[in-house]
Amino acid sequence: MARTALFLFPSPIQMPAPLPSSRRGYGLRHKRLRKSWAIKVARGGVRCARCGQLISPHEPWDLGHDDLDRTKYNGPEHRRCNRAVVTHLKEALIPEPTRHSREW
């Protein structure tokens, strides 16, 4: 019976530990820079580095990395603008299928 129970209820799969924030580009330098921008964003008048629109003091925002070099920063970006970039980059990297017309 013990064998049946083990078969029906296998042990959970061990997932790899996530990378530390510093390895993902969010180390001490990023945190300090974001903190300094947070004061300016809270006062208002800061524009999104991606779309150019004002970031509301109560709106979620990210400190945007350069798309090609994650060691560089663009400045504050609306969260929606920053996180939409991944989708746009993937679309740019995946080529459109070649379409051939049929000859009759």
GIRA-V312889 format. One record per residue. N is the residue number from 1. PSI is psi in whole degrees, 0 to 359 (999 if undefined). D_CENTER is the distance of its C-alpha to the mean C-alpha in Angstrom with 2 decimals. Layout:
N_PSI_D_CENTER / N_PSI_D_CENTER
This chain:
1_327_48.05 / 2_324_45.61 / 3_320_44.51 / 4_316_43.81 / 5_320_41.73 / 6_324_39.61 / 7_320_39.21 / 8_329_38.20 / 9_77_35.77 / 10_161_34.00 / 11_150_32.08 / 12_150_28.35 / 13_134_26.05 / 14_119_24.57 / 15_146_20.81 / 16_147_19.63 / 17_140_18.41 / 18_154_14.73 / 19_146_14.23 / 20_154_14.96 / 21_326_12.45 / 22_327_14.38 / 23_339_13.88 / 24_6_10.07 / 25_16_10.62 / 26_48_11.22 / 27_198_15.00 / 28_318_17.91 / 29_315_17.57 / 30_314_14.10 / 31_320_15.51 / 32_317_18.68 / 33_319_17.24 / 34_320_15.11 / 35_319_18.35 / 36_323_20.39 / 37_328_18.27 / 38_323_18.36 / 39_316_22.12 / 40_317_22.07 / 41_320_19.66 / 42_330_21.92 / 43_337_24.92 / 44_167_23.58 / 45_4_23.88 / 46_133_20.51 / 47_147_19.09 / 48_132_15.54 / 49_343_14.99 / 50_308_13.78 / 51_344_16.31 / 52_355_18.93 / 53_156_19.58 / 54_144_20.34 / 55_120_17.97 / 56_142_20.15 / 57_337_20.77 / 58_6_20.08 / 59_141_16.88 / 60_139_13.45 / 61_160_11.59 / 62_155_9.00 / 63_109_10.30 / 64_134_8.88 / 65_158_9.30 / 66_139_11.68 / 67_329_10.63 / 68_339_13.52 / 69_101_13.91 / 70_356_11.34 / 71_350_14.46 / 72_152_14.78 / 73_142_13.38 / 74_332_13.80 / 75_187_14.33 / 76_142_13.35 / 77_147_11.52 / 78_143_11.78 / 79_319_8.94 / 80_324_9.80 / 81_315_9.94 / 82_316_6.68 / 83_347_4.86 / 84_342_7.99 / 85_322_7.70 / 86_317_6.60 / 87_315_9.71 / 88_321_11.75 / 89_319_11.35 / 90_319_12.40 / 91_323_15.19 / 92_329_16.32 / 93_335_16.60 / 94_112_18.50 / 95_149_21.93 / 96_143_23.85 / 97_143_26.82 / 98_131_30.10 / 99_132_32.53 / 100_135_36.21 / 101_152_38.98 / 102_141_42.00 / 103_129_45.31 / 104_999_48.18
